[in-house]
Amino acid sequence: MERKILLSENEMPTYWYNVLGDLLTPLKPPLNPQTKKPLTAEDLKIFPEALIEQEMSTQTEIEIPQKVREIYALWRPTPLVRALNLEKALGTPAKIYYKNESVSPAGSHKPNTAIAQAYYNKEAGIKTLTTETGAGQWGSALALAGSLLGINVRVYMVKVSYNQKPFRKSMIHLWGAEVFASPSNNTRIGREILKKDPDNQGSLGLAISEAIEDAVEHENTNYALGSVLNHVLLHQTVIGLEAKKQLEKVNDYPDVIVAPCGGGSNLGGISLPFIRDKINGKDVRVVAVEPASCPTLTKGVFRYDYADVAKMTPLLNMYTLGHQFMPPSIHAGGLRYHGDSPIISQLKKDGLIEATSYKQTEVFEAGVLFAKTEGIVPAPETCHAIKAAVDEAIKAKEEAKEKTILICFSGHGHFDMTSYDMYLSGQMEDYEYPEEKVKEALGYLPEV
Ligand SMILES: *Cc1c(COP(=O)(O)O)cnc(C)c1O
């Protein structure tokens, strides 16, 4: 039996799939944070027109520009791999496949949208892109894109990661971009926070605020977001479109698709082409996997909230734990964003997507099992999906049922070895879902 199901470069998709054209419930529009009215073009001036169009388009298929496809071909199509060793270790009748997005130069799925966003900004005459990054994957992906497309990149990196993950920072530098620990002294919001709390370790929401302020204040400078927005999920659908073709080659189709969920981009990327089938009556489950310490879809509320702590971003209708929510900084597994993609949120609300959450030690345990059987060291985020897949495979064994499981293998963990060391030396702790903190943060939700 073949382990790897490969596509040739000329089988790479030539269009992205836009689920907005097929949604059962249309999304509620983003709102201006001051007026609380639907956004106008003026509100969106930190994005190029082409991306704003994609953000709102209901055309189901959108062509991937030739130049973007040429760059994708540096690592795409990515392999779909049958995890035969993992299946054997689990003694499961289930078939487990993983779509390996860790083969990109940055080591995750994020370049799929970074390349596209840098391309459209370059076409619009933009010289500099600003962005935020948590663990550093997005910052390094955009730095890579900037380097390949000739655009400057300025990255605000959450301070706790900046100090814990120095090699992501080195990659960003290597690809020629600038990177600052957030909160930084570059921006008004950063200086304000530092004055009140000099040891503030930062958060993704705060870094977003800094990156946006930087873009608004400088000429020919736009902002790029690595997840959450509709156009980001659109670009990521290249993952699911390829996976579908690959499964067709072996005459298979997933019963269940599992993906880690932070802002929802790799989950959307792998699942939306299958959700299209589901809307048309096909039977396929899609499971979003979250950390128990930041359980947005499993424990949050579905309503309008800000995407950042400084309330500079538009209000998005989404599942949220409150823009004031900061997950415990000792959480090692990533996926620490308070909100979620409006597309993923609506699909969850409409029952087309399920969500589940796990504690960090069980997540790392699954990651280590994967590394020992399949060889690749998964990113901590990816370990969440592996844990869910392992549970699905064990359930299939108990029920003596055949089942096809598809994992989005969103990235490798080569820069996360500090977290693995913590796990392997028994120093990693679980903590309960921070009910009090969530309750408090939900108290600050905006009235709309
Ligand atoms: C960023 C990232 C995630 C989470 O972000 P999504 O937008 O939810 O996909 C998951 N896995 C890896 C490897 C990442 O880099």
The ligand as an SDF file (V2000), in Angstrom:
LIG
                    3D

 15 15  0  0  0  0  0  0  0  0999 V2000
   -1.1950   29.4240   13.2840 C   0  0  0  0  0  0  0  0  0  0  0  0
   -1.2470   27.9880   13.3860 C   0  0  0  0  0  0  0  0  0  0  0  0
   -2.4250   27.3250   13.7930 C   0  0  0  0  0  0  0  0  0  0  0  0
   -3.6640   28.0330   14.2300 C   0  0  0  0  0  0  0  0  0  0  0  0
   -4.1830   29.0190   13.3860 O   0  0  0  0  0  0  0  0  0  0  0  0
   -5.4740   28.7810   12.4990 P   0  0  0  0  0  0  0  0  0  0  0  0
   -5.7540   30.0980   11.8810 O   0  0  0  0  0  0  0  0  0  0  0  0
   -6.5730   28.3460   13.4330 O   0  0  0  0  0  0  0  0  0  0  0  0
   -5.1390   27.7490   11.5130 O   0  0  0  0  0  0  0  0  0  0  0  0
   -2.4070   25.9490   13.8190 C   0  0  0  0  0  0  0  0  0  0  0  0
   -1.2990   25.2480   13.5110 N   0  0  0  0  0  0  0  0  0  0  0  0
   -0.1650   25.8520   13.1290 C   0  0  0  0  0  0  0  0  0  0  0  0
    1.0370   25.0220   12.8020 C   0  0  0  0  0  0  0  0  0  0  0  0
   -0.1030   27.2380   13.0420 C   0  0  0  0  0  0  0  0  0  0  0  0
    1.0230   27.8300   12.6470 O   0  0  0  0  0  0  0  0  0  0  0  0
  1  2  1  0
  2  3  1  0
  2 14  2  0
  3  4  1  0
  3 10  2  0
  4  5  1  0
  5  6  1  0
  6  7  2  0
  6  8  1  0
  6  9  1  0
 10 11  1  0
 11 12  2  0
 12 13  1  0
 12 14  1  0
 14 15  1  0
M  END
$$$$
